[in-house]
């Protein structure tokens, strides 16, 4: 039980750090430059309003340089890109609690005996905690980042000679109520957001179930009627032809119209199957997904891709012709076939919708291999996704105002992939292309599946 809870906590922390990383991706380089400049130039404000015993310019300059990795993020090697969420969270910790904690405690350690707490340094530090909560939000993640940064500052202060330990301790105890208040506020905010999110997910699930129940009953009736009619049609047509031969029918149907009857019955059956497939996709996407200890069987990814591409409920043959499927470099994956199938359905549906918004739109689906992962790539030459929206596409209920979008498809895909111990990666250039890469752990991998 303890191990399971630990895994859930780690998964939750990982999710929050990844969200912070996605936010950093959306920041323009100009904003990063402004942040770095403001960070250093605020030293002038400090000289005017604060009477510190520690000159902070060097520390501020060094800490501002920690933003450089984010500035060059587009050029990160793939190995660093995969751990970008860890690096981003580390930079946030350096910029906020570490830097301002160091300013606070270094100033206290260098103060003469009998000095009092510096209110300006306290104000800066409390403000940094508030910003930290706004960026990370998750209470446990805030505590982790604050604890690590505070420990680093205390080690730094401990190695200094002639430290005013009494004032350092006084500052620590003084800021503790502020920190606990910030944590309490973040916990309330986080719980309200979580409850609101859960309510929305449950509402979508209930509505989807109600719609599915109301639709499946008439669809089943239509399917049964079509099936019965189709089985009886040859005898009916044969009898009709004999009646025509004996001149028992006025204004007989033309032969072409008679043959259309067979196509009509087949079309009705296909449309019922199409409608049921859409209902299945809606229900699967709407259900809150959590992969815990479900038995996972070895699956051939090529077979699932073939099934997904050929059974997807296209609106017309033109949509199917957009898709180029390559089944080379297929691989085995341990997972739930239905879940993976619906991941492919979601991504194919998005690619079909947005690739048609350009005349030259095409879709390519193929497998690949990386050092650590087996991959499935779904690429389309559609309208792409604007850079400022890319960090939000995996959020539940986020939609680009698509008439067919519910905002739950991609979040479902992300949950399934993380539940399998893998990832989903987005690359896109607006008005050029969009590419989703599904990274599946290799069968011999010893990774422990993450939970969502």
C-alpha positions as CSV (number, residue, x, y, z in Angstrom):
1,X,0.0,0.0,0.0
2,X,2.8,2.4,0.9
3,X,4.7,1.5,-2.3
4,X,1.5,2.2,-4.4
5,X,1.0,5.5,-2.7
6,X,4.6,6.5,-3.4
7,X,4.2,5.6,-7.1
8,X,1.0,7.8,-7.2
9,X,2.9,10.7,-5.6
10,X,5.8,10.4,-8.0
11,X,3.5,10.2,-10.9
12,X,1.6,13.3,-9.7
13,X,4.8,15.2,-9.1
14,X,6.0,14.3,-12.6
15,X,2.8,15.5,-14.1
16,X,3.1,18.9,-12.4
17,X,6.7,19.3,-13.5
18,X,5.8,18.4,-17.0
19,X,3.1,21.1,-17.0
20,X,5.6,23.7,-15.8
21,X,7.9,22.6,-18.7
22,X,5.1,23.0,-21.2
23,X,4.5,26.5,-19.9
24,X,8.2,27.4,-20.4
25,X,8.0,26.2,-24.0
26,X,5.3,28.8,-24.6
27,X,7.4,31.7,-23.3
28,X,9.0,33.8,-26.1
29,X,12.7,34.4,-25.9
30,X,12.0,38.2,-25.5
31,X,10.1,37.4,-22.3
32,X,13.0,35.3,-20.9
33,X,15.3,38.2,-21.7
34,X,13.1,40.7,-19.9
35,X,12.9,38.4,-16.9
36,X,16.7,38.1,-16.7
37,X,17.1,41.9,-17.1
38,X,14.5,42.7,-14.5
39,X,16.1,40.1,-12.2
40,X,19.5,41.9,-12.3
41,X,18.2,45.5,-12.6
42,X,16.1,45.1,-9.4
43,X,19.4,45.2,-7.6
44,X,19.2,49.0,-8.0
45,X,15.8,49.1,-6.2
46,X,17.4,47.0,-3.4
47,X,20.2,49.6,-3.1
48,X,17.7,52.4,-2.6
49,X,15.2,50.8,-0.3
50,X,17.1,48.0,1.6
51,X,20.0,48.2,3.9
52,X,21.6,44.8,3.4
53,X,24.9,43.6,4.6
54,X,25.3,41.3,1.6
55,X,25.8,42.6,-1.9
56,X,23.4,40.6,-4.1
57,X,24.5,41.7,-7.6
58,X,26.8,38.7,-8.1
59,X,24.3,36.2,-6.9
60,X,21.5,37.8,-9.0
61,X,23.7,37.8,-12.1
62,X,24.7,34.1,-11.7
63,X,21.1,33.1,-11.0
64,X,19.8,35.0,-14.1
65,X,22.2,33.0,-16.2
66,X,20.2,29.9,-15.2
67,X,17.6,31.0,-17.7
68,X,20.0,30.4,-20.6
69,X,19.1,26.7,-21.0
70,X,15.5,27.8,-21.6
71,X,16.6,30.4,-24.1
72,X,18.3,27.7,-26.2
73,X,15.6,25.1,-25.6
74,X,14.8,24.5,-29.4
75,X,18.5,23.3,-29.7
76,X,18.4,20.8,-26.8
77,X,19.6,17.3,-27.7
78,X,16.9,14.7,-27.5
79,X,18.3,13.2,-24.3
80,X,18.0,16.6,-22.5
81,X,14.6,17.3,-24.1
82,X,13.1,14.2,-22.4
83,X,14.2,15.5,-19.0
84,X,13.3,19.1,-19.8
85,X,10.6,19.1,-17.2
86,X,13.2,18.3,-14.5
87,X,15.5,21.1,-15.7
88,X,12.7,23.6,-15.9
89,X,11.5,22.9,-12.3
90,X,15.1,23.1,-11.1
91,X,15.5,26.6,-12.8
92,X,12.3,27.7,-11.1
93,X,13.7,26.6,-7.8
94,X,17.0,28.5,-8.4
95,X,15.2,31.7,-9.5
96,X,12.8,31.9,-6.6
97,X,13.3,30.1,-3.3
98,X,17.0,29.5,-3.6
99,X,18.1,33.0,-4.7
100,X,15.8,35.0,-2.4
101,X,16.4,32.5,0.4
102,X,20.1,33.0,-0.1
103,X,19.7,36.8,0.0
104,X,17.7,36.6,3.2
105,X,19.9,34.2,5.1
106,X,23.3,35.4,3.8
107,X,22.3,38.9,4.8
108,X,21.4,37.6,8.3
109,X,24.6,35.5,8.6
110,X,26.7,38.6,7.8
111,X,24.8,40.9,10.1
112,X,26.5,42.1,13.4
113,X,25.3,40.5,16.6
114,X,22.2,42.3,17.8
115,X,20.9,43.2,14.4
116,X,17.2,42.8,13.6
117,X,15.4,41.1,10.8
118,X,15.5,43.0,7.5
119,X,11.9,43.5,6.4
120,X,12.8,44.1,2.7
121,X,14.6,40.8,2.5
122,X,11.6,39.1,4.2
123,X,9.2,40.8,1.7
124,X,11.2,39.6,-1.3
125,X,11.3,36.1,0.0
126,X,7.6,35.9,0.8
127,X,6.8,37.3,-2.7
128,X,9.1,34.6,-4.3
129,X,7.1,31.9,-2.4
130,X,3.8,33.3,-3.7
131,X,5.2,33.3,-7.3
132,X,6.5,29.7,-6.7
133,X,3.0,28.5,-5.8
134,X,1.6,30.2,-8.9
135,X,4.1,28.4,-11.2
136,X,4.0,25.0,-9.6
137,X,0.6,25.0,-7.8
138,X,0.9,21.4,-6.6
139,X,1.5,21.5,-2.8
140,X,3.8,18.5,-2.6
141,X,5.9,19.9,-5.5
142,X,6.1,23.3,-3.8
143,X,7.3,21.6,-0.6
144,X,9.9,19.5,-2.5
145,X,11.3,22.5,-4.4
146,X,11.3,24.7,-1.2
147,X,12.9,22.0,0.9
148,X,15.7,21.3,-1.5
149,X,16.4,25.0,-2.1
150,X,16.4,25.8,1.6
151,X,18.7,22.9,2.3
152,X,21.1,24.2,-0.3
153,X,21.0,27.7,1.2
154,X,21.6,26.3,4.7
155,X,24.7,24.4,3.5
156,X,26.0,27.6,1.9
157,X,25.4,29.6,5.1
158,X,27.0,26.8,7.2
159,X,30.3,27.0,5.4
160,X,30.7,30.7,5.9
161,X,33.0,31.9,8.7
162,X,31.6,34.1,11.6
163,X,28.0,33.3,10.8
164,X,25.4,35.1,12.9
165,X,23.6,31.8,13.6
166,X,21.1,33.4,16.0
167,X,19.7,35.8,13.4
168,X,19.7,33.1,10.7
169,X,17.5,30.9,13.0
170,X,15.3,33.9,13.8
171,X,14.8,34.5,10.1
172,X,13.9,30.9,9.6
173,X,11.3,30.8,12.3
174,X,10.0,34.2,11.2
175,X,9.3,33.1,7.6
176,X,7.8,29.7,8.7
177,X,4.3,31.0,9.3
178,X,4.4,32.8,5.9
179,X,5.5,29.6,4.2
180,X,2.8,27.5,5.9
181,X,0.2,30.1,4.9
182,X,1.3,30.0,1.3
183,X,1.2,26.2,1.4
184,X,-2.3,26.3,2.8
185,X,-3.5,28.7,0.1
186,X,-1.9,26.5,-2.6
187,X,-3.5,23.4,-1.1
188,X,-7.0,25.0,-1.1
189,X,-6.5,26.2,-4.7
190,X,-5.2,22.9,-5.8
191,X,-8.0,21.0,-4.1
192,X,-10.7,23.2,-5.6
193,X,-9.1,22.8,-9.1
194,X,-9.0,19.1,-8.6
195,X,-12.6,18.9,-7.5
196,X,-13.7,21.1,-10.3
197,X,-11.8,18.9,-12.8
198,X,-13.3,15.7,-11.3
199,X,-16.8,17.1,-11.4
200,X,-16.4,18.1,-15.1
201,X,-15.0,14.6,-15.9
202,X,-17.8,12.9,-14.2
203,X,-20.4,15.2,-15.9
204,X,-18.9,14.4,-19.3
205,X,-18.9,10.7,-18.4
206,X,-22.6,10.8,-17.3
207,X,-23.7,12.7,-20.3
208,X,-21.8,10.5,-22.7
209,X,-23.3,7.4,-21.1
210,X,-26.8,8.9,-21.3
211,X,-26.4,9.8,-25.0
212,X,-24.9,6.4,-25.8
213,X,-27.8,4.6,-24.1
214,X,-30.4,6.7,-26.0
215,X,-28.6,6.2,-29.4
216,X,-27.6,2.5,-29.2
217,X,-31.3,1.3,-28.8
218,X,-32.6,2.8,-32.1
219,X,-29.3,1.9,-33.8
220,X,-29.8,-1.7,-32.8
221,X,-33.3,-1.7,-34.1
222,X,-32.2,-0.2,-37.4
223,X,-29.4,-2.7,-37.7
224,X,-31.7,-5.6,-37.1
225,X,-34.3,-4.3,-39.6
226,X,-31.6,-3.8,-42.2
227,X,-30.2,-7.2,-41.6
228,X,-33.6,-8.9,-41.9
229,X,-34.4,-6.9,-45.0
230,X,-31.1,-7.7,-46.6
231,X,-31.5,-11.5,-45.9
232,X,-35.1,-11.4,-47.4
233,X,-34.2,-9.1,-50.3
234,X,-33.2,-11.7,-52.8
235,X,-36.5,-13.5,-52.5
236,X,-38.5,-10.2,-52.7
237,X,-36.6,-9.1,-55.8
238,X,-37.0,-12.5,-57.4
239,X,-40.8,-12.4,-56.7
240,X,-40.9,-8.8,-58.1
241,X,-39.2,-9.8,-61.3
242,X,-41.6,-12.7,-61.8
243,X,-44.5,-10.3,-61.2
244,X,-43.0,-7.9,-63.8
245,X,-42.6,-10.8,-66.3
246,X,-46.3,-11.6,-66.0
247,X,-47.3,-7.9,-66.3
248,X,-48.6,-7.7,-62.8
249,X,-46.8,-4.5,-62.0
250,X,-47.6,-1.0,-63.3
251,X,-44.6,1.3,-64.0
252,X,-41.9,-1.3,-62.9
253,X,-38.6,-0.1,-61.5
254,X,-35.6,0.2,-63.8
255,X,-33.0,-2.5,-63.3
256,X,-30.5,0.1,-62.0
257,X,-32.8,1.2,-59.3
258,X,-33.5,-2.4,-58.3
259,X,-29.8,-3.1,-57.9
260,X,-29.5,0.0,-55.7
261,X,-31.7,-1.7,-53.1
262,X,-28.8,-4.0,-52.3
263,X,-26.5,-1.1,-51.9
264,X,-29.0,0.7,-49.6
265,X,-29.1,-2.1,-47.2
266,X,-25.4,-2.4,-47.1
267,X,-25.0,1.3,-46.6
268,X,-27.5,1.3,-43.7
269,X,-25.5,-1.4,-42.0
270,X,-22.2,0.5,-42.6
271,X,-23.7,3.7,-41.2
272,X,-24.9,1.9,-38.1
273,X,-21.4,0.5,-37.6
274,X,-20.0,3.9,-38.2
275,X,-22.3,5.4,-35.6
276,X,-21.5,2.8,-33.0
277,X,-17.8,3.4,-33.6
278,X,-18.2,7.1,-32.9
279,X,-20.2,6.2,-29.7
280,X,-17.4,3.9,-28.6
281,X,-14.8,6.7,-29.2
282,X,-16.9,9.1,-27.2
283,X,-17.4,6.7,-24.3
284,X,-13.8,5.6,-24.2
285,X,-12.5,9.2,-24.2
286,X,-15.0,10.4,-21.6
287,X,-14.2,7.7,-19.0
288,X,-11.6,8.8,-16.4
289,X,-8.7,6.6,-17.2
290,X,-6.3,5.1,-14.6
291,X,-4.0,2.1,-15.4
292,X,-3.1,0.4,-12.1
293,X,-2.6,-3.3,-12.0
294,X,-4.5,-4.3,-15.2
295,X,-3.1,-7.3,-16.9
296,X,-1.3,-6.2,-20.1
297,X,-0.9,-8.7,-23.0
298,X,1.8,-8.6,-25.8
299,X,0.3,-6.9,-28.8
300,X,1.5,-6.4,-32.4
301,X,1.4,-2.7,-33.0
302,X,1.2,-3.2,-36.8
303,X,-2.1,-5.1,-36.5
304,X,-3.6,-2.4,-34.3
305,X,-2.5,0.3,-36.7
306,X,-4.0,-1.6,-39.6
307,X,-7.2,-2.1,-37.7
308,X,-7.3,1.6,-36.6
309,X,-6.8,3.0,-40.1
310,X,-9.3,0.7,-41.8
311,X,-12.0,0.7,-39.2
312,X,-11.9,4.4,-38.3
313,X,-15.3,6.0,-39.0
314,X,-14.4,8.3,-42.0
315,X,-17.1,10.5,-43.3
316,X,-16.3,9.7,-46.9
317,X,-13.7,7.8,-49.1
318,X,-11.7,11.0,-49.7
319,X,-10.8,11.1,-46.0
320,X,-9.5,7.5,-46.1
321,X,-7.4,8.3,-49.2
322,X,-5.6,11.0,-47.3
323,X,-3.9,8.4,-45.0
324,X,-0.6,6.7,-46.1
325,X,0.1,3.8,-43.7
326,X,3.5,2.0,-43.5
327,X,3.6,-1.1,-41.4
328,X,7.4,-1.6,-41.6
329,X,9.5,-1.6,-38.4
330,X,6.5,-2.9,-36.4
331,X,7.1,-4.0,-32.8
332,X,5.5,-5.7,-29.9
333,X,4.1,-3.7,-27.0
334,X,2.6,-4.8,-23.6
335,X,-0.7,-3.0,-23.3
336,X,-4.5,-3.0,-23.6
337,X,-5.5,-3.3,-27.2
338,X,-8.7,-1.4,-26.9
339,X,-7.0,1.6,-25.2
340,X,-4.2,1.8,-27.7
341,X,-6.7,1.4,-30.6
342,X,-8.6,4.4,-29.3
343,X,-5.4,6.5,-28.9
344,X,-4.9,5.9,-32.7
345,X,-8.5,6.7,-33.4
346,X,-8.1,10.1,-31.6
347,X,-4.9,11.0,-33.4
348,X,-6.2,9.9,-36.8
349,X,-9.4,11.9,-36.3
350,X,-7.4,15.0,-35.5
351,X,-5.1,14.5,-38.5
352,X,-8.0,13.9,-40.9
353,X,-9.9,17.0,-39.7
354,X,-7.0,19.5,-39.8
355,X,-5.2,18.1,-42.9
356,X,-8.3,18.8,-45.0
357,X,-8.1,22.5,-44.1
358,X,-5.2,22.7,-46.6
359,X,-5.5,21.7,-50.3
360,X,-2.2,19.7,-50.1
361,X,-3.1,18.0,-46.8
362,X,-1.7,14.4,-46.4
363,X,-1.3,12.1,-43.5
364,X,1.5,9.6,-42.9
365,X,1.5,7.0,-40.2
366,X,4.6,4.8,-39.6
367,X,6.7,3.1,-37.0
368,X,10.2,3.9,-35.9
369,X,12.8,3.1,-33.3
370,X,14.9,5.2,-30.8
371,X,17.5,4.1,-28.4
372,X,15.1,3.8,-25.5
373,X,11.7,3.6,-27.2
374,X,9.7,2.1,-30.0
375,X,7.7,4.8,-31.7
376,X,4.6,5.4,-33.8
377,X,4.5,8.7,-35.7
378,X,1.3,10.3,-37.0
379,X,2.2,13.2,-39.2
380,X,-0.1,15.5,-41.2
381,X,0.6,18.5,-43.5
382,X,-2.4,20.3,-42.2
383,X,-2.7,23.7,-40.5
384,X,-0.5,22.8,-37.5
385,X,-0.8,24.1,-34.0
386,X,0.2,27.6,-33.0
387,X,3.2,27.7,-30.7
388,X,1.4,29.5,-28.0
389,X,-1.2,26.7,-27.7
390,X,1.1,23.7,-27.9
391,X,1.6,23.6,-24.1
392,X,-2.1,23.2,-23.6
393,X,-3.2,20.6,-26.1
394,X,-3.0,17.7,-23.5
395,X,-5.0,19.6,-20.9
396,X,-8.5,18.1,-20.2
397,X,-11.3,20.0,-21.9
398,X,-8.9,22.2,-24.0
399,X,-10.2,22.5,-27.6
400,X,-9.2,24.8,-30.5
401,X,-12.9,25.6,-31.2
402,X,-13.2,22.6,-33.4
403,X,-16.9,21.7,-34.2
404,X,-16.0,18.1,-33.5
405,X,-13.8,18.7,-30.5
406,X,-14.6,17.9,-26.8
407,X,-11.1,18.7,-25.5
408,X,-10.7,15.2,-23.9
409,X,-9.2,13.2,-26.7
410,X,-5.6,14.2,-26.4
411,X,-5.7,14.2,-22.6
412,X,-7.0,10.6,-22.9
413,X,-4.1,9.7,-25.2
414,X,-1.6,11.2,-22.7
415,X,-3.1,9.3,-19.8
416,X,-3.0,6.0,-21.7
417,X,0.6,6.4,-22.9
418,X,1.9,7.4,-19.4
419,X,-0.1,4.5,-18.0
420,X,1.8,2.2,-20.3
421,X,5.1,3.7,-19.2
422,X,5.5,5.7,-22.3
423,X,5.0,9.3,-23.5
424,X,3.4,11.3,-26.3
425,X,5.4,14.1,-27.9
426,X,4.1,17.0,-30.1
427,X,6.0,18.8,-32.8
428,X,4.3,21.3,-35.0
429,X,4.8,24.4,-37.1
430,X,1.8,26.4,-37.8
431,X,0.5,26.2,-41.4
432,X,3.1,23.5,-42.2
433,X,2.7,20.3,-40.3
434,X,1.7,18.6,-37.1
435,X,3.4,15.4,-35.7
436,X,2.5,13.3,-32.7
437,X,5.1,10.8,-31.7
438,X,4.0,7.9,-29.4
439,X,6.9,6.5,-27.4
440,X,6.3,2.9,-26.3
441,X,8.8,1.3,-23.8
442,X,10.6,-1.6,-25.4
443,X,9.5,-5.1,-24.1
444,X,12.8,-5.8,-22.4
445,X,12.7,-2.3,-20.7
446,X,12.9,-2.5,-16.9
447,X,11.1,0.8,-16.5
448,X,8.3,0.9,-13.9
449,X,5.1,2.1,-15.5
450,X,4.0,5.5,-14.4
451,X,0.5,6.1,-13.1
452,X,-2.0,8.7,-13.9
